[in-house]
Amino acid sequence: MATILVTGGTGFIGRNLCQRALDTGWQVIVLTRNSKAAAKKLPPAVQLIERLSDLNPDLAIEAVVNLAGQPLAEGRWTEARKQNFIDSRVGTTTDLYTFFSARDLKPSVLISGSAIGYYGPGEHSVDESATGTDCFSHRLCSDWEASAAKFEKLGCRVCYLRTGIVLGDEGALAKMLPAFKLALGGPMGTGEQWMSWVHIEDMLSLIMHCVDNKNLSGPVNATAPNPATNRQFSKALGAALKRPAIFTMPAPVVKLLFGEMGEELLLQGQSVVPKKLKDSGFEFQYPNLDLALTDLLG
Ligand SMILES: NC(=O)c1ccc[n+]([C@@H]2O[C@H](COP(=O)([O-])OP(=O)(O)OC[C@H]3O[C@@H](n4cnc5c(N)ncnc54)[C@H](OP(=O)(O)O)[C@@H]3O)[C@@H](O)[C@H]2O)c1
């Protein structure tokens, strides 16, 4: 049985990933800051460690999936919080690198987090070849990817998942639902900004596809092939809930309430296409937004 090590394994994506990996025959180890809390969230078959040095030195780790990071969308971005966003991601990745550099048994593959924020705001469709425009999200993702890239020196294949808005029972969709259920939801700002999303089931499948597919490396866009504008997304969400979605939140109100976070994550967006996944033969189970929302909310 091959072993996968997951950081951020207690989070929204990580928890679902652990279950998927167990179901597909992996032995799963989660590195967590608090194993007692983690034990309440994860199946008993998952081994929990708080320090990398707790790993059995003779145990080969085939794959590392690195998702740990302080959540970005939980309030205003102060300078101190922005530093925590960087430290929690780059710091965890650097710790992994330092540990595996000194270890005889290296992993074959590292799947490391990143986000579509790498590309910065834009109106035109981008694939993995785009360089991105400067903003805090771009710098955060660039630093995170650079810290993961060091694993290449260990002979390890590295993929960075430039992840879109993951739709499931937690995360962005769960935050939007209360307002939309009360028929108080609707577009933000102009509503023309892009939202590149992905269904949680496809997210898990594409992570395992990256683990298995030796031809994939470097940036991989983890987004469904059909991004929506914020207006289209609001309409689809309203339709799935059978509620009107006509309330708009003007840009100045969003900026006042959420500051830079609101500007980068709510008022701006990017239309991201999963070129490398498609070229590698990955099939999305939920390529269309209506299909994804009906599955999750139907
Ligand atoms: N969900 C999305 O829509 C989305 C989109 C784009 C990118 N991403 C990225 O993908 C990764 C996983 O997303 P997610 O939604 O599953 O995240 P999540 O639910 O917020 O979970 C992140 C995990 O990271 C660990 N963590 C939190 N704060 C930390 C800190 N200060 N230092 C070290 N570890 C910390 C926690 O694990 P322990 O408490 O067990 O240590 C937590 O379970 C994140 O890095 C996120 O930025 C997510």
The ligand as an SDF file (V2000), in Angstrom:
LIG
                    3D

 48 52  0  0  0  0  0  0  0  0999 V2000
  -11.1520   26.2110   -1.0240 N   0  0  0  0  0  0  0  0  0  0  0  0
  -10.9180   26.9870   -2.0900 C   0  0  0  0  0  0  0  0  0  0  0  0
  -11.8620   27.4340   -2.7850 O   0  0  0  0  0  0  0  0  0  0  0  0
   -9.4970   27.3010   -2.4820 C   0  0  0  0  0  0  0  0  0  0  0  0
   -9.2590   28.0320   -3.6520 C   0  0  0  0  0  0  0  0  0  0  0  0
   -7.9470   28.3390   -4.0180 C   0  0  0  0  0  0  0  0  0  0  0  0
   -6.8900   27.9210   -3.2420 C   0  0  0  0  0  0  0  0  0  0  0  0
   -7.1390   27.2220   -2.0970 N   0  0  0  0  0  0  0  0  0  0  0  0
   -5.9800   26.8350   -1.2810 C   0  0  0  0  0  0  0  0  0  0  0  0
   -5.9700   25.4360   -1.0630 O   0  0  0  0  0  0  0  0  0  0  0  0
   -5.5660   25.1410    0.2750 C   0  0  0  0  0  0  0  0  0  0  0  0
   -6.6130   24.2590    0.9260 C   0  0  0  0  0  0  0  0  0  0  0  0
   -7.8710   24.9280    0.8640 O   0  0  0  0  0  0  0  0  0  0  0  0
   -9.0260   24.6150    1.9150 P   0  0  0  0  0  0  0  0  0  0  0  0
  -10.2310   25.3580    1.4740 O   0  0  0  0  0  0  0  0  0  0  0  0
   -9.1070   23.1390    2.1400 O   0  0  0  0  0  0  0  0  0  0  0  0
   -8.4270   25.3290    3.2080 O   0  0  0  0  0  0  0  0  0  0  0  0
   -8.9380   25.3030    4.7360 P   0  0  0  0  0  0  0  0  0  0  0  0
  -10.2430   24.5960    4.8570 O   0  0  0  0  0  0  0  0  0  0  0  0
   -8.8610   26.7100    5.2240 O   0  0  0  0  0  0  0  0  0  0  0  0
   -7.8340   24.3980    5.4720 O   0  0  0  0  0  0  0  0  0  0  0  0
   -6.4860   24.7730    5.4890 C   0  0  0  0  0  0  0  0  0  0  0  0
   -5.7270   23.9080    6.4630 C   0  0  0  0  0  0  0  0  0  0  0  0
   -4.4550   24.5360    6.6450 O   0  0  0  0  0  0  0  0  0  0  0  0
   -4.0340   24.4430    7.9790 C   0  0  0  0  0  0  0  0  0  0  0  0
   -3.7620   25.7940    8.4930 N   0  0  0  0  0  0  0  0  0  0  0  0
   -4.6520   26.8040    8.7270 C   0  0  0  0  0  0  0  0  0  0  0  0
   -4.0340   27.8850    9.2180 N   0  0  0  0  0  0  0  0  0  0  0  0
   -2.7160   27.5510    9.2910 C   0  0  0  0  0  0  0  0  0  0  0  0
   -1.5560   28.2410    9.7320 C   0  0  0  0  0  0  0  0  0  0  0  0
   -1.6320   29.4900   10.2170 N   0  0  0  0  0  0  0  0  0  0  0  0
   -0.3570   27.5890    9.6630 N   0  0  0  0  0  0  0  0  0  0  0  0
   -0.2770   26.3210    9.1920 C   0  0  0  0  0  0  0  0  0  0  0  0
   -1.3530   25.6060    8.7800 N   0  0  0  0  0  0  0  0  0  0  0  0
   -2.5450   26.2240    8.8180 C   0  0  0  0  0  0  0  0  0  0  0  0
   -5.1570   23.8060    8.7980 C   0  0  0  0  0  0  0  0  0  0  0  0
   -4.7560   22.4920    9.1800 O   0  0  0  0  0  0  0  0  0  0  0  0
   -4.4130   22.0970   10.7210 P   0  0  0  0  0  0  0  0  0  0  0  0
   -5.2950   22.9620   11.5890 O   0  0  0  0  0  0  0  0  0  0  0  0
   -4.7700   20.6530   10.7900 O   0  0  0  0  0  0  0  0  0  0  0  0
   -2.9660   22.3590   10.8970 O   0  0  0  0  0  0  0  0  0  0  0  0
   -6.3540   23.8060    7.8470 C   0  0  0  0  0  0  0  0  0  0  0  0
   -7.1310   22.6540    7.9540 O   0  0  0  0  0  0  0  0  0  0  0  0
   -5.4130   26.4770    1.0110 C   0  0  0  0  0  0  0  0  0  0  0  0
   -4.0690   26.7780    1.1750 O   0  0  0  0  0  0  0  0  0  0  0  0
   -6.1020   27.4800    0.1020 C   0  0  0  0  0  0  0  0  0  0  0  0
   -5.4840   28.7400    0.1080 O   0  0  0  0  0  0  0  0  0  0  0  0
   -8.4020   26.8940   -1.7060 C   0  0  0  0  0  0  0  0  0  0  0  0
  1  2  1  0
  2  3  2  0
  2  4  1  0
  4  5  1  0
  4 48  2  0
  5  6  2  0
  6  7  1  0
  7  8  2  0
  8  9  1  0
  8 48  1  0
  9 10  1  0
  9 46  1  0
 10 11  1  0
 11 12  1  0
 11 44  1  0
 12 13  1  0
 13 14  1  0
 14 15  2  0
 14 16  1  0
 14 17  1  0
 17 18  1  0
 18 19  2  0
 18 20  1  0
 18 21  1  0
 21 22  1  0
 22 23  1  0
 23 24  1  0
 23 42  1  0
 24 25  1  0
 25 26  1  0
 25 36  1  0
 26 27  1  0
 26 35  1  0
 27 28  2  0
 28 29  1  0
 29 30  1  0
 29 35  2  0
 30 31  1  0
 30 32  2  0
 32 33  1  0
 33 34  2  0
 34 35  1  0
 36 37  1  0
 36 42  1  0
 37 38  1  0
 38 39  2  0
 38 40  1  0
 38 41  1  0
 42 43  1  0
 44 45  1  0
 44 46  1  0
 46 47  1  0
M  CHG  2   8   1  16  -1
M  END
$$$$
